Amino acid sequence: MKAWPNNPFLQGYYEPLTAECTAPDLIIEGDMPRDLNGTFYRNGPNAQFPPENEYHFFTGDGMIHAFKFDNGKVSHLNRWAKTARFKIEKELGGSFFSGMNPLETDPKLLDFVFSDKEGVANTSVIYHGGRLLLLEEGHLPFEMDPETLESHGAWNYYGKLNTVMTAHPKVDPVTGELIAFCYMASGPFSDDMGYYKIDKDGFLTEYHTFKVPYSSMVHDFVVTENYVVFPVLPIAGSLDRAMVGGPPFAWEPEKGAYLGVMPRNGTPGDIQWIEMDPCFVFHFANGFEKEGKIFIDACQFKSPPLFPMADGKPTPANIHPRMNRWEITMEGDKPVSIATHYTIDKSVSSEFPVIDPRYAMREYSHTWFTSTDRTLPAKIPDSDYVYNRLVHFNVQTQEVDSYAFLDGYVSEPMFVAKEGGAEGEGYLISCVYNEGTNTSDLCVFNALNIEVGPLAKAKVSHRVPVCFHGTWRPAATYQPAGL
């Protein structure tokens, strides 16, 4: 195979693995909690071949890493998502698809690109309704066996889902219902969204499409107990621009920023739009209602990294998101004003937030996220320091508890609750890459006292390349999907 090109997103922490590995019994350093039982899944881009054209970090083939915890022992399994695109390149023996602009793909494969239902399945992963689903927001969910990681292909909810799915659907912890959306619902660069609900058993029960202010990339959204909030923020898509070789998605703050507020018991016809100052958010921590207001905690950028301006120039260097709280004042079901303010010191970067999922959509106290102590310089564009720090933040008291690795790149953490414990009582898990050894450790912390460092580490003999998102599947849920 050809060598990986001189691209920072294909080297070091980002360099793809070239093999699927099975490690049934990882070496444990420290005291692995014996009440931590289940499987932690991580999903991220892992190109199987060196790219022939310009590579974008978001377009590598999906690879799942599964860490199974069993009474103090940990195993590791990694497998590619063997999508239709993956199989075509495997058969042809090389890279044949473009990055962010599908129009740059080899003409012989363009018909496939515009009809492909599976994509690269590389962004997120959920376990819901008895199925392990990989999500990539430009295509249908992609199903894999939760035990073996065998690829099963696109999943369309028994023929009822005819569009794509967000990488960040929300599960109501009370009802088990999954609430999801998609952007560009009717095709590339369209100015519409889809909204749908899936019951706890995995059956799609409701689906709608609706127009939005303009075509925008919408990575995440917010659900509270009684409302759904759709953000339309100005990473805008343009087919005309892409057709002439410009950036398909670009930062266009002049288009404005909008939040669409809809009652959960309503339909998109009930959406009320409210305008706010331009900004961008990849990830929201949580949302809830209290005393006539909707509160939203967002990891907010002034301008986003990894996307250019419409003329192709870099965006302004505001690369560190901060945890902001948005307050939407309501009159009945109508939003009438919005205010934003910092909920944490401005010096602290906050990205990839997670919460105790039992408190999703409701008033809560604890969030955990990745950050930096600004000691390790980054080697990728649009970044200055490595995210080597995990932070626990109490949104009620503003207290901060954190731990930084001296030579480690941290990934999005995962919170796992102790059975019967109060909010926040449990474990925080993060996969940490060590640049010096080119290997990774799966680190487990006491979630309410992370500053003392990991309780235990499961040692992986190779690197786990950068992943985007993960999920936790408790041991008690090991059951097949089906009718």
Buried (B, 14 or more C-beta within 10 A) or exposed (E): EEEBEEBBBBBBBBBBBEEEBEBEEBEBEEEBBEEBBBBBBBBBBBBBBBBBBEBBBBBBBBBBBBBBBBEBBBBBBBBBBBBBBBEBBBEEEEBBBBBBBBBBBBEEBBEBBEEBBBBBBBBBBBBBBBBBBBBBBBBBBBBBBBEEBEBBBBBBBEEEBEBBBBBBBBBBBEEBBBBBBBBBBEEBBBBBBBBBBBBBEBEBEEBBBBEBBBBBBBBBBBBBBBBBBBBBBBBBBBEEBBEEEBBBBBBBBEBBBBBBBBBBEEEBEEBBEBEBEBBBBBBBBBBBBEEEBBBBBBBBBBBBBBBBBBEEEEBEEBBBBBBBBBBBBBEEBEBEEBEBEEBBEEEBBBBBBBBBBBBBBBBBBBBBBBBBBBEBEBBBEBBEBBBBBBBBBBBEEEEBBBBBBEBBBBBBBBBBBBEEEEBBBBBBBBBBBBBEEEBBBBBBBBBBEBBEBBBBBBBBEBBBBBBBBBBBBBEEEEEEBEE
